[in-house]
Each structure stands twice: as structure tokens, then as C-alpha cells.
Amino acid sequence: MPAVHRSIVMPGIPVETLLLALRVATMWNMQAIRDNIICDLVDSDIYLSRRVEVALTHNIKGWIKPCLMKLAELEENISYIQSRQLGLEATYMLACLREHMSGYGCSNCGNRKKNKSRTTCYSCGHSLGHDSASLASERFDLIAAENGWDWISEFS
């Protein structure tokens, strides 16, 4: 992506306005404006599931994998609205990631809840002996390859 100059003319533009502007900039192939809007969206408080939807709709490189990885780490279930935003394939990818990540429990007490570091057990503090985030990243790539999802590599 070429060097992008952030707009300081109108700080604090609402996310929905930025998304509308992104749609128009993408439709009319206004690359510099599109890049500026994407920079503003990176710093926005847009939900992760919505971020995936926007990335898929507007071909934004580098958003899919990090967003799905963060969603996989969340304790709470995704909502119906979030699953609709993600779409069938991304929701399936998320389910596979969560299933994979939940398989790593504490060998000391059996608990599967991890501290924020994801390397120690929440209950007893025992070292889990692996970095589940890097394992999940590898699993993400493996799931994509197993399912022939060539499109996912375009967005990662």
C-alpha cells in the first residue's frame, strides 16, 4: 500500500459515515481517499465481526486473520448478528479456531480457562507449556488450506 497521509481536517468522523465514504471511494476507485478512510477505520471502535464484513466487502488486506484470531480468544459466544456479519465461511473458521484453542487445558488441574497471557492456567497458575496464540495462528492457516479457501490468503 502506498504512503498514506492521515486526514486531520475532520477528526472524529462517525464509523458509519466512514463506511459510507469507503463504499463510495471503493466504487469510484479513489485509492488515496480509500486508504485514508481505512487508516481512520483501523483506529475506530468498529466491532471485530463488522471489521471482517467490511474487509471482505471492500477487499481490505490484513484484517481478516487478526480479527478472527481476536474473536476466537473471546470467552463469550458470538451473537446471531455477528455471525451474519461474518458470513458462513468466516463463522466456520471461527468455530474451528475456538474448537482448536479450547483443546489446550492445564495438565495440572484440567481447567481450560487461561490467563490473559494464554500461557498459564487461570485456576492454579501452572504453565501450559505452549503459546496457544501462535498455535491458533498456525491452525488458522491449516484450516484455510484444508478447506481450499484461497480467498482467505488474499485478506491475511
N, C-alpha and C positions, 0 to 999 in steps of 0.2 A: 504494500500500500504506500502511496507517495506521502511525503511530509504533509501533515495536516495542521492547519492553523486554527486554534480554537476561537470560537466567536465570543467576544467579550461585550458585544453590543447589547445583547438581551439575555443576561444570566437568569436562571430560574424559570425557564420555559417549562410549562407542564408536560409530563411524559406523553399524554395523549396528543398534544399539539406537535411534539417532536415526531411521533409515529406517523401522523398525517403528513408532515413535511417530508419524512423519509419515503413514504409511499410515492409522493409526487416527484421527489428528486430521483428516485429509482426509475420511475416510469419515464421521465424525460431525460434520463441519462446525464444528470448533473452531478458528476463524480465528486467535485470538490465540496459542494454543499452536502452531498450524501455522507462523505467522510466526516465532515464537521458534526453532522447530526449523530452519526454513530459514536463519535467521541463523547458527545453530550449524554447519549444513552448509556454508555459504559459506566458513567458516574451516577446514573439515576438510580432510583429505588424501585425500578421495574421488577416484578416478580420473576423468579427463575423460570417458571413454566412459560410465562409470557415472553421472556427473553428467547427461549428456544423457538417459540412460534414465530417471533419476529425474524430470527436468524434464518429459519427455513424459508419464510416468505420472501425475504429481501436478500438472500444469499450473503449473509454476514459471516465471514470466515472467523474461526476461533471461538465461537460462542457455545456451540452445541456440547462438546465434551465437558468443558468446565462446569456448565450449568447442570448437566445430568449427573456429574460427579457430586456436586453440592447437594442436589436433590436426593441422591442415594444415601448421603450421610445423615439426612434429617431423620429424627426419631418419629415424627408424626407422618401419618399417611397423606398422600396427595388427595385433593378433592376431585369431585367429578369435573368441575370446571377446569382445574389444572390438567386433568388427563385429556380433556377435549382440546386444550391449547397445545399440549404436547403432540397429539396425534397418536395413532395406533403404534407405529414403529418405535417412536421415542419412548412411549409409555412401556412398551415391551422391553426396550433396552434398559429402562429404569428398573423394572421389576427384576430383570436378570441381574443387574448390578446389586440391588438390595439383597436378593437371594444369596448371591456370592459373598457379599460383605457380612451377612448375618451368620454365615457358617464358621466364622472365626470367633471362638469363645475362649474363656480363660481355662487353661489346663489345670489350674489350682482349685478353683471353686465352681467352674462350669458356667458362670454367668457370661452372657453375651453382650452386656452393656459396657461400653468402653468410655474412658475419659476423653475429653476433647482432643487430647494428643493422639487418640486412636491406637496407642501402643501399650497402655496399661489398663488393667481391669478396674471398672468403676467400683466394684464391691470390695475387693481385697488389695488393690494396688499392685498386684502381680504383673510382671512384664509379660506381654502377649507374644514377644519374640518375633514380631513381624510388623511391617508397616502396611496396614490394610489399605491406606490411600494409594500407595504405589501398586499394590496388588490389584486394587479395583481398576486403576488406570490400565494395567495390562489386560485385565479381564474385559474391559470396555473394548479394547482393540480386538481381542479374541472373539467376542460376541459379534462384533461388526463383521469380522472376516468369515465366521461360521455361517452367518446369515446372508452373505453376499451383499451387504449394504455398502456398495461402493460410494453411494451418496454421502455417507457419514464422514468419509475421509476428506471430502470436499469442504466440510464445515469445521473440521477439527484443527 
